[in-house]
Amino acid sequence: MDEQYDLRLYVAGQTPKSMAAIANLKHICDTHLAGRYSIQIIDLVETPQLAIRDHILAIPTLIRRLPEPVTRIIGNMSKSERVIVGLDIELRSAAQ
Amino acid sequence: MPRKTELATPQLAKTPTGIPGLDEVLLGGLPTGRPSLICGSAGCGKTLLAMTFLVNGAARFNEPGVFVSFEESGQDLSDNVASLGFDVPGLIAGKKLAIDHVRIERSEIEESGEYDLEGLFIRIGYAVDQIGAKRVVLDTLEALFACLSDEAVLRAELRRLFAWLKDRGLTAIITGERGQGTLTRSGLEEYVSDCVILLDNRVEDQITTRRLRIVKFRGSAHGTNEFPFLLDDHGITVVPLSSAGVGHVISDDLVSTGVPGLDAMMGPHGIYRGSSVLISGVAGSGKSILGASFAAATCAVGERCIFFSFEEAAEQLVRNVASGGVELQQYIEADLLRIETKRPSSYGFEMHLAHMQRELDRFRPTAVIIDPVTSFRGPDSEVHALLLRMLDMLKTRGITTIFTSLTNSAERTSQADFGLSSLMDVWVSLVDIESNGERNRGLYVLKSRGMNHSNQIREYLLTNDGVKLVDAYLGVAGVLTGSARLAQQAQATIESLHQREEIARRRREIASRRAVTERQIAELQVEIESQEAEVARLIAQDERRETVFESDRVAMGASRGVHANGEDKVRAP
């Protein structure tokens, strides 16, 4: 019933922005998607070729691979309501 | 390019673009290790210029390059330039070129909190590292403004990007769309302050002229004018027309005009190589044939020639001059002659010059014919400037040029030469001589710099065997031409016949007088001889009488008894 959220967060090194993004995203997911999400953190400093493959421009970028369609959110995820809208979470919690 | 080190100021290294003419205008190329901005409105050739910069770098200067495209996909880019002979896939496979298409669609992106463009940096950095790139193109960065809403962040990031490119020593081209009143729509010129090139696509009188201008080039001299550039199947060619000066190559070499009689009218028997010749004449006076004769004479000695024909199509010209005994086809086939036909109205003046200059540099002719120069229509000052630059362009290359000029029959030295005549080294004027109900063709050398030349008006004929100058017949009213000349020739023949008869008559007369004289001499001789004979006879008679007298005297003396001893002397008469 509940869709699994497959998320990828692209960061570049251990910058404050990246660290904040990771923390903020985890907090939002734990709050709204407890138990049905997975986050893969990709450090582009280590794997720069993925920046080209996955069309990353801004850092941090969050890509929701599942459920379809693929959506993108950029920023340090500090505005949680934008993240919730971007990930299309709220509607689903209401439906629940 | 050898020019690179030669022209660049020592502190500012330059990177050649390999685009014909552009490096000349930039005095070497773009600043090495710095970003340059190329701006212009849509369709003015920014992307093509940038791509040419990369392809030339990769293929000719061993400087691999990365093309970061924010608009077109790699496939599109590669297809677009394939027609120019750029093998983009080959260069990519050879790790000389990389294309990174940064696909951005605003609708996909949700923003939440702070971000930066580190991802873009990483991508560029990665692509650069992969092939060891020295050149980078960002085409066009302004697309970012459309997809990211936080302009403050974007501007800060762009500033950082340019600094980063500089730090990495990358020679970069950033393209930007022309904005209202600003060079670029989003003010990119604020960040790229080293070198800014503006491309312009202007339409005047329905004729498009592409122009390029170096708006600024920090730390370097550069051409400041607007330079026309061509964008066609040969790619981009910038034509630094104004770089021509009066520093011409001067030659003492003589070349034939292709008309022996005309050569002879010039003091040293021909025209100097690299000189410019104006042939002016009314319609139908044979200007094109004279031009073609010169072309044929040039090709006949194995040199190259371009015939710019602004009125006749190539085939038509070849046919028409062939009927006048000038065969051009053979030289076209031998790749010695090219006939370029363009309507004067098909381009603006700049484009004509640009086109001409490119052909000159490509074909490298030693002779050029512009037929006719008067076909350029426009404000006099502009046409004059055009022709002046055309002349300089030809002169600096040491090309011998024939300009034909159509004059009005009413005014022999018409205004139609746009003051060109004073710039010409040789001016041959073709005139109509109308008399006795016929029109004949006369030719004279109005001026010929640096050589003495005939001041005669010579009649010339357009025969099936080329242009022929005929001997001048001067009558009381001037030079005689056509039937008047023929009449004069007949008259001369009759006169010389008369003269011969007169001589013969005189000879006969003298002969007969000689006979008379001789007869008289003979008579006198006879007379004198007869007189002499008479005298002799008388003398003999006298002697005889003397003898008789003596003998009588002796006889008498003897008879008187006198000796004759003491009186001998008496005997002599």
Interface residues (C-beta under 8 A of the other chain):
Chain A: Y10 A12 T15 K17 A20 A21 N24 L44 V45 P48 Q49 A51 I52 H55 I56 L57 A58 I59 P60 T61 T71 R72 I73 I74 G75 N76 M77 S78 K79 S80 R82 V83 V85 G86
Chain B: D100 V102 R103 I104 E108 I109 E110 E111 S112 G113 E114 Y115 D116 L117 E118 G119 L120 I122 R123 G125 Y126 A127 L144 L148
